[in-house]
Amino acid sequence: MKRPTQTDVAKLAGVSRATVSYVINNRTDIAITNGTRSRVLDAVAKLNYAPDARAQSLRSGGSNAVGLLIPDLHNPHYWSIVQGVEDTVRENGYDLLLTSTSLNPEREARTLAGLTGRRVDALILILSFLEQSKTSLTHLAANAYPVVTLGNASLNVDAVVTTYRTATAQIMAHLLQLGHTRIGFIFGVGSKELATNRMEVYEQSLAAAGIPIDKSLIDYSGPRIEDGYQAAQRLLSRTPRPTALLVINDWLAIGALRAVGEAGLRLPEDISVASFDDTEMAAFLNPPLTSVRSNGYTLGSEAATLALERIRQPDRPIRRVQIEAELVVRGSTGPAARGQ
């Protein structure tokens, strides 16, 4: 299949090839309207156009920059990943180009297309809407563009993933041993294809304990802190209410904790709350939050290491790094309240 060119992009966007080049290379000294820029980036995405990374490197001598795409600037889990990436690339003489998709599928696609046009030596991607990005990523890999995905290992590129199954089983065992049989699950993710392993373990753990799975205790909320708050409100309004809440990440757990407080409930005497990620703030809440540590800094550092290796050794075999999550028990979980 013929590889799309800048001329193809220009024809689809209705602009000159020079304009395509200006947009792709982020020329700030050339006046380009937002509308023109949008048409070019849309055409880049539709055609899955990507510059030849090797040719660009030969022409420019490399950019000494690594691009990092994260889903959300608000979620502190991603802050630690960014820090791990930045520390590692800077130690090796590279700069970091950071961008966020704001948990928007269209913006993720456009941002990915825009990043491939930047003169960065490698891309590290945390994607929330994988299906729509698969074609672009496959195209990048086929053109020897150094790409590392973080959190997903289903594509033929370098990847770093956190393995949650064991730790999820541990957190469920912890709650069950405390006598909780009505465990609400706030499952707020950008795309339902994410975190399915944790949902599977949640259901398997209940079934193994002889507890029927109550779908009304699973709230498929959105991924923002407000969504965690509203999901907890819905779950706490049920009769009988859950005696424990398991939340997909610490960020949503903050919202859930507000709902718990507004309901006049005490932690952990009246209800337990547990979460995932174990961000820095988890240990400083009152009471401190029980959470599954995903080791964000290590994730970022490992992803950066893979990206730098790929820049230096473009023909080496694909590498996958797995990091095991671990349960950290704190004061937000306790024995199930009687009568619930």
Secondary structure by P-SEA (a helix, b strand, c coil): cccccaaaaaaaacccaaaaaaaaaccccccccaaaaaaaaaaaaaaccccaaaaaaaacccccbbbbbbcccccaaaaaaaaaaaaaaaaabbbbbbbbccccaaaaaaaaaaaaaccccbbbbbccccccaaaaaaaaaaaccbbbbcccccccccbbbbbcaaaaaaaaaaaaaacccbbbbbccccccccaaaaaaaaaaaaaaacccccccccccccccaaaaaaaaaaaaaccccccbbbbccaaaaaaaaaaaaaacccccccbbbbbccccccccccccccbbbbcaaaaaaaaaaaaaaaaaacccccbbbbbbbbbbbbccccccccccc
